[in-house]
Amino acid sequence: MASRLAALSRGAPRVAYFYERPDTSTFRYRCFNMIESLGLAEPGIGAAWFSAEDLEWADRIIDRADTIVICRARYTPAFGRLIATAKSRGRRVLFDVDDLIFDTRFTHMVMDTLDQNTGEADLDFWFGVMARIGETMRLCDGVILTNDYLARRATDFCGLPCWVVPNFLNGAQLDVSASIVERKRASGWRRDGRIHLGYFSGTPSHNRDFAIIADTMAELLQRDRRLVLRIVGFLEPKGRLAAMTDRIERFPLQDFMNLQRLIGEVELNLVPLQDNTFTNCKSELKVFEAAITGTISIASPGFTLKQAIEEGETGYLAPAYRWEEVVLRAIERLDDYPRMAEAALAAAEERYGPARQAKAITAAIFGG
């Protein structure tokens, strides 16, 4: 706490980020990376993160901050007091969210997309969580989101001003990925004769996304002995794939540094995604986290994914009915892989490097 208060106090203007509890996903993208970006590009700004456990020191934090950003937090009386106190002292209070998890009109869609059970306890949980997140959002002065599609949903929900700051890479990811790419370049992009198709699942809730390509993957693995399917995370292969254990590499959930290494070892990163309002609110992080390691993605053409990929130049887009065709085309074009991988890498560095986000962050949090 002392070091974080000092970080908040050492510059001007000052922003305090609040997140319920630091975790391995949203906290990194929407708090940690934001603070790192500001430190790289705007070194005079004071910035620090805090958690729900720190709310007992809310007065001291508010006194030192010009803006409070609350990330994806469920309503509690303590967060309500934080917002009310900050506003009463003339502080700007914003809400940051990276997913359509604030509007209960979409709860049924969220649960269905994530393949959740629909018992009474499950319904109470999901409707309760989304309602509480939405209530925290409504109490704030504005909302920061990851893309324009999600911003439109937030405007429809709460009518507050919205700003878009995409998810992006941090310095540690860039460093480890740079070493991966240098090894690829030094080897002349040499491969081992196999063709690795990677699916990287951060949560246990992507069963229905992977189902889009499961039969296609089984068919391709059966027909082409060069192909290896790498699965990282919680996904359990089902159907025909369940019996193909000798063709599937399994890895448990990884920390974000080791994940870059595993992504960098595959030729083709698979990003299937269902097509609905909830999934179109998702960010493009699976594409740029692969691109920065020199790995090309094949992705469903969701709102952000099709913006992150230049078809046939930095990757491939595959509607649900064309996955086999697109994967085969990508395999046939592997001789062109180094050029495409370098193009995807350059695009990721240009659009998703941490220092390049500071202007959008400061415009949102300080009203610039």
VMD Tcl script that draws the C-alpha trace (Angstrom):
set ca {
  {0.00 0.00 0.00}
  {2.77 2.47 0.87}
  {4.54 1.96 -2.43}
  {1.32 2.26 -4.41}
  {0.29 5.44 -2.62}
  {3.75 6.81 -3.36}
  {3.38 5.92 -7.06}
  {0.03 7.70 -7.15}
  {1.44 10.80 -5.43}
  {4.67 11.27 -7.37}
  {3.21 12.96 -10.46}
  {0.35 15.03 -11.84}
  {-2.34 14.57 -12.88}
  {-3.10 11.41 -10.92}
  {-5.27 8.35 -11.53}
  {-6.18 5.51 -9.15}
  {-7.37 2.25 -10.68}
  {-9.58 -0.03 -8.59}
  {-10.15 -3.73 -9.29}
  {-11.88 -6.22 -7.00}
  {-8.92 -8.57 -6.73}
  {-5.81 -8.75 -8.92}
  {-6.05 -11.78 -11.19}
  {-4.39 -13.27 -14.26}
  {-6.69 -11.81 -16.91}
  {-8.71 -8.58 -16.85}
  {-6.63 -6.96 -14.11}
  {-3.51 -7.22 -16.24}
  {-5.14 -5.72 -19.33}
  {-7.30 -3.02 -17.78}
  {-5.21 -1.90 -14.77}
  {-1.59 -3.06 -14.83}
  {-1.05 -2.45 -18.56}
  {-2.78 0.94 -18.38}
  {-0.44 2.12 -15.63}
  {2.60 0.80 -17.49}
  {1.53 2.58 -20.67}
  {1.17 5.89 -18.85}
  {4.58 5.44 -17.23}
  {6.26 4.82 -20.59}
  {4.67 7.64 -22.56}
  {3.54 10.11 -19.90}
  {6.14 9.82 -17.10}
  {4.80 12.86 -15.24}
  {1.48 11.20 -14.45}
  {0.87 9.61 -11.05}
  {-0.84 6.23 -11.39}
  {-1.40 3.19 -9.17}
  {-3.80 0.30 -8.72}
  {-5.82 -0.71 -5.67}
  {-8.18 -3.54 -4.80}
  {-11.38 -3.97 -2.83}
  {-9.24 -4.80 0.21}
  {-7.80 -1.27 0.01}
  {-11.17 0.48 0.25}
  {-10.65 1.07 3.97}
  {-8.04 3.64 2.85}
  {-10.41 5.18 0.29}
  {-10.19 8.69 1.76}
  {-6.39 8.76 1.46}
  {-6.55 7.49 -2.11}
  {-9.26 9.94 -3.17}
  {-7.33 12.85 -1.67}
  {-4.33 11.99 -3.85}
  {-6.23 11.27 -7.10}
  {-7.76 13.44 -9.81}
  {-9.55 10.51 -11.44}
  {-10.81 7.19 -10.09}
  {-11.21 4.31 -12.55}
  {-13.21 1.31 -11.31}
  {-12.65 -1.79 -13.42}
  {-15.35 -4.42 -13.84}
  {-16.35 -4.27 -10.17}
  {-19.59 -5.61 -8.71}
  {-21.54 -3.12 -6.63}
  {-20.89 -3.19 -2.89}
  {-21.67 -0.51 -0.32}
  {-17.92 0.14 -0.07}
  {-17.61 0.81 -3.81}
  {-20.76 2.93 -3.61}
  {-19.18 5.05 -0.87}
  {-15.96 5.36 -2.87}
  {-17.87 6.72 -5.86}
  {-20.07 9.07 -3.84}
  {-17.15 10.45 -1.81}
  {-14.97 10.95 -4.87}
  {-17.75 12.81 -6.69}
  {-18.47 14.98 -3.67}
  {-14.83 16.08 -3.72}
  {-14.94 16.93 -7.41}
  {-13.10 13.86 -8.63}
  {-13.82 12.26 -12.00}
  {-15.07 8.65 -11.60}
  {-15.02 6.28 -14.58}
  {-15.93 2.65 -15.08}
  {-13.78 0.34 -17.22}
  {-15.12 -2.93 -18.65}
  {-13.95 -5.29 -21.38}
  {-17.00 -7.50 -21.83}
  {-20.79 -7.38 -22.16}
  {-21.33 -8.32 -18.52}
  {-23.26 -5.29 -17.27}
  {-26.66 -5.56 -18.97}
  {-28.99 -8.29 -17.68}
  {-30.96 -8.18 -20.94}
  {-28.09 -10.28 -22.31}
  {-27.62 -12.65 -19.36}
  {-29.33 -15.55 -21.11}
  {-27.10 -15.03 -24.17}
  {-23.94 -14.84 -22.05}
  {-24.80 -18.05 -20.21}
  {-25.66 -19.89 -23.41}
  {-22.50 -18.72 -25.20}
  {-20.31 -19.74 -22.26}
  {-22.04 -23.13 -21.98}
  {-23.15 -22.49 -18.40}
  {-25.63 -24.54 -16.41}
  {-29.06 -22.96 -15.97}
  {-30.08 -24.21 -12.53}
  {-31.51 -21.83 -9.98}
  {-28.16 -21.16 -8.33}
  {-26.49 -20.54 -11.71}
  {-29.21 -18.13 -12.79}
  {-29.02 -16.27 -9.48}
  {-25.24 -16.03 -9.82}
  {-25.12 -14.71 -13.40}
  {-28.08 -12.34 -13.11}
  {-26.71 -11.11 -9.79}
  {-23.17 -10.55 -11.03}
  {-24.25 -8.71 -14.17}
  {-26.79 -6.57 -12.34}
  {-24.22 -5.54 -9.73}
  {-21.60 -4.70 -12.36}
  {-24.20 -2.67 -14.23}
  {-25.14 -0.80 -11.07}
  {-21.54 0.21 -10.42}
  {-21.28 1.44 -14.00}
  {-24.43 3.57 -13.70}
  {-23.02 5.37 -10.64}
  {-19.95 6.60 -12.54}
  {-19.41 9.64 -14.78}
  {-18.41 7.71 -17.90}
  {-17.25 4.36 -19.25}
  {-14.03 3.12 -20.87}
  {-14.40 0.09 -23.14}
  {-12.29 -2.04 -25.46}
  {-14.04 -1.45 -28.81}
  {-16.77 0.53 -30.54}
  {-19.25 -2.35 -30.61}
  {-19.10 -2.74 -26.84}
  {-19.24 1.04 -26.44}
  {-22.56 1.14 -28.30}
  {-23.96 -1.48 -25.94}
  {-22.82 0.58 -22.94}
  {-24.35 3.77 -24.34}
  {-27.64 1.96 -24.86}
  {-27.49 0.61 -21.31}
  {-26.53 3.65 -19.26}
  {-26.37 6.68 -21.56}
  {-23.02 7.78 -20.10}
  {-20.14 9.20 -22.19}
  {-17.88 6.43 -23.51}
  {-14.23 6.20 -24.56}
  {-12.47 3.32 -26.31}
  {-9.08 2.08 -25.13}
  {-8.29 -1.35 -26.64}
  {-6.60 -4.20 -24.86}
  {-2.88 -4.19 -25.62}
  {0.48 -5.78 -24.81}
  {2.76 -5.01 -21.89}
  {6.52 -4.68 -21.81}
  {7.19 -8.15 -20.43}
  {5.14 -9.73 -23.23}
  {7.03 -7.70 -25.80}
  {10.40 -8.71 -24.38}
  {9.74 -12.45 -24.23}
  {8.04 -12.38 -27.63}
  {10.98 -10.52 -29.19}
  {13.34 -13.31 -28.11}
  {10.97 -15.88 -29.65}
  {10.90 -14.00 -32.95}
  {14.68 -13.55 -33.01}
  {15.14 -17.32 -32.72}
  {12.73 -17.83 -35.60}
  {14.56 -15.32 -37.77}
  {17.96 -16.77 -36.89}
  {16.81 -20.21 -38.02}
  {15.37 -18.84 -41.27}
  {11.89 -19.68 -39.96}
  {12.83 -23.36 -40.05}
  {10.12 -25.84 -39.07}
  {10.38 -29.45 -37.91}
  {8.26 -31.02 -40.66}
  {5.09 -30.97 -38.60}
  {2.37 -28.33 -38.77}
  {1.12 -27.19 -35.39}
  {-2.41 -25.84 -34.99}
  {-2.87 -24.14 -31.62}
  {-5.97 -23.46 -29.55}
  {-5.32 -21.39 -26.43}
  {-8.18 -21.31 -23.93}
  {-7.89 -18.99 -20.93}
  {-11.10 -20.10 -19.21}
  {-13.23 -23.28 -19.04}
  {-16.05 -21.56 -20.94}
  {-14.99 -21.91 -24.59}
  {-16.55 -25.30 -25.34}
  {-19.05 -23.90 -27.83}
  {-16.44 -21.77 -29.55}
  {-14.18 -24.76 -30.14}
  {-17.18 -26.87 -31.22}
  {-17.30 -24.72 -34.37}
  {-14.05 -26.32 -35.55}
  {-13.90 -29.64 -33.65}
  {-15.14 -31.86 -36.49}
  {-12.98 -30.02 -39.01}
  {-9.90 -30.51 -36.83}
  {-10.63 -34.23 -36.44}
  {-11.05 -34.63 -40.19}
  {-7.87 -32.75 -41.01}
  {-5.81 -34.62 -38.41}
  {-7.02 -37.91 -39.82}
  {-6.15 -36.96 -43.40}
  {-2.79 -35.27 -42.85}
  {-0.25 -36.93 -40.54}
  {1.85 -33.74 -40.45}
  {-0.78 -31.95 -38.39}
  {-0.58 -31.65 -34.61}
  {-3.26 -29.95 -32.51}
  {-1.95 -28.09 -29.45}
  {-4.53 -27.29 -26.75}
  {-3.59 -25.05 -23.83}
  {-6.03 -24.49 -20.98}
  {-9.18 -26.16 -19.80}
  {-10.68 -27.51 -23.03}
  {-11.41 -31.26 -23.10}
  {-11.47 -32.76 -26.62}
  {-14.74 -34.55 -27.33}
  {-16.20 -36.69 -30.08}
  {-13.73 -37.91 -32.68}
  {-10.92 -35.80 -31.20}
  {-11.16 -37.59 -27.86}
  {-9.67 -40.73 -29.41}
  {-6.81 -38.90 -31.17}
  {-4.59 -38.38 -28.13}
  {-1.43 -39.22 -30.07}
  {-2.07 -36.22 -32.34}
  {-2.94 -33.71 -29.61}
  {-0.51 -31.87 -27.31}
  {-2.07 -30.89 -24.00}
  {-0.81 -28.14 -21.68}
  {-2.45 -26.77 -18.52}
  {-3.35 -23.10 -18.07}
  {-0.16 -21.01 -18.32}
  {1.05 -17.73 -16.90}
  {1.09 -15.03 -19.57}
  {4.85 -15.29 -20.17}
  {4.95 -19.04 -20.77}
  {1.80 -18.69 -22.87}
  {3.74 -16.53 -25.33}
  {6.33 -19.28 -25.70}
  {3.70 -21.94 -26.41}
  {1.92 -19.70 -28.90}
  {5.19 -18.90 -30.63}
  {5.87 -22.61 -31.23}
  {2.81 -23.16 -33.45}
  {2.41 -22.16 -37.08}
  {-1.32 -21.43 -36.97}
  {-3.25 -19.96 -34.03}
  {-6.95 -20.94 -34.14}
  {-9.51 -18.39 -32.90}
  {-13.03 -19.73 -33.51}
  {-15.80 -17.61 -32.03}
  {-19.57 -17.81 -32.04}
  {-21.38 -14.93 -33.74}
  {-23.71 -13.00 -31.45}
  {-23.94 -9.70 -29.60}
  {-21.89 -10.97 -26.66}
  {-19.01 -12.37 -28.72}
  {-18.81 -9.31 -30.96}
  {-18.00 -7.31 -27.83}
  {-14.85 -9.40 -27.29}
  {-11.40 -7.93 -27.85}
  {-8.81 -9.10 -30.38}
  {-6.14 -10.06 -27.83}
  {-5.84 -13.66 -29.06}
  {-4.77 -12.35 -32.45}
  {-2.21 -9.75 -31.38}
  {-0.70 -11.94 -28.64}
  {0.03 -14.52 -31.35}
  {1.20 -12.01 -33.94}
  {3.81 -10.55 -31.61}
  {5.49 -13.98 -31.45}
  {5.53 -14.36 -35.23}
  {2.54 -16.71 -35.29}
  {-0.31 -16.27 -37.77}
  {-3.97 -16.53 -36.73}
  {-7.02 -18.03 -38.40}
  {-10.03 -16.39 -36.77}
  {-13.78 -16.12 -37.00}
  {-14.79 -12.76 -38.53}
  {-16.08 -11.14 -35.32}
  {-16.21 -7.36 -34.96}
  {-12.71 -6.83 -33.57}
  {-11.10 -9.94 -35.09}
  {-11.79 -8.86 -38.65}
  {-10.34 -5.45 -37.86}
  {-7.18 -7.02 -36.43}
  {-6.49 -9.24 -39.47}
  {-5.79 -8.21 -43.04}
  {-7.11 -11.22 -44.91}
  {-4.36 -13.18 -46.62}
  {-1.70 -10.67 -45.55}
  {-1.44 -10.84 -41.76}
  {-3.72 -13.84 -41.18}
  {-6.94 -15.47 -42.28}
  {-10.66 -15.03 -41.55}
  {-12.86 -18.11 -41.50}
  {-16.66 -18.04 -41.26}
  {-18.09 -21.14 -39.53}
  {-18.82 -22.91 -42.80}
  {-15.35 -22.30 -44.31}
  {-12.89 -23.42 -41.62}
  {-11.66 -26.48 -43.50}
  {-11.17 -24.50 -46.70}
  {-9.29 -21.70 -44.94}
  {-7.04 -24.00 -42.89}
  {-6.10 -25.93 -46.03}
  {-5.33 -22.66 -47.83}
  {-3.13 -21.54 -44.94}
  {-1.26 -24.85 -45.04}
  {-0.77 -24.59 -48.81}
  {0.72 -21.10 -48.34}
  {3.26 -22.02 -45.66}
  {6.09 -21.12 -48.03}
  {4.85 -17.54 -47.68}
  {4.71 -17.85 -43.91}
  {7.76 -15.70 -43.00}
  {6.47 -12.72 -44.98}
  {2.99 -12.97 -43.46}
  {4.35 -13.48 -39.95}
  {6.58 -10.41 -40.25}
  {3.61 -8.36 -41.50}
  {1.42 -9.56 -38.61}
  {4.23 -8.78 -36.15}
  {4.70 -5.26 -37.52}
  {0.96 -4.59 -37.31}
  {0.81 -5.82 -33.71}
  {3.75 -3.66 -32.69}
  {2.23 -0.63 -34.38}
  {-1.29 -0.99 -32.96}
  {-0.90 -2.79 -29.63}
  {2.35 -1.63 -28.06}
  {1.90 -0.10 -24.58}
  {3.42 3.31 -25.29}
  {1.06 3.84 -28.23}
  {-2.05 3.72 -26.03}
  {-1.22 6.60 -23.68}
  {-2.96 9.27 -25.75}
  {-6.26 7.39 -25.74}
  {-5.91 6.58 -22.03}
  {-5.23 10.16 -20.99}
  {-8.07 11.47 -23.19}
  {-10.46 9.16 -21.37}
  {-9.31 9.47 -17.77}
  {-8.47 13.17 -17.73}
  {-10.91 14.40 -20.36}
  {-8.21 15.55 -22.75}
}
mol new
graphics top color blue
foreach p $ca { graphics top sphere $p radius 0.5 }
foreach p [lrange $ca 0 end-1] q [lrange $ca 1 end] { graphics top cylinder $p $q radius 0.2 }
display resetview
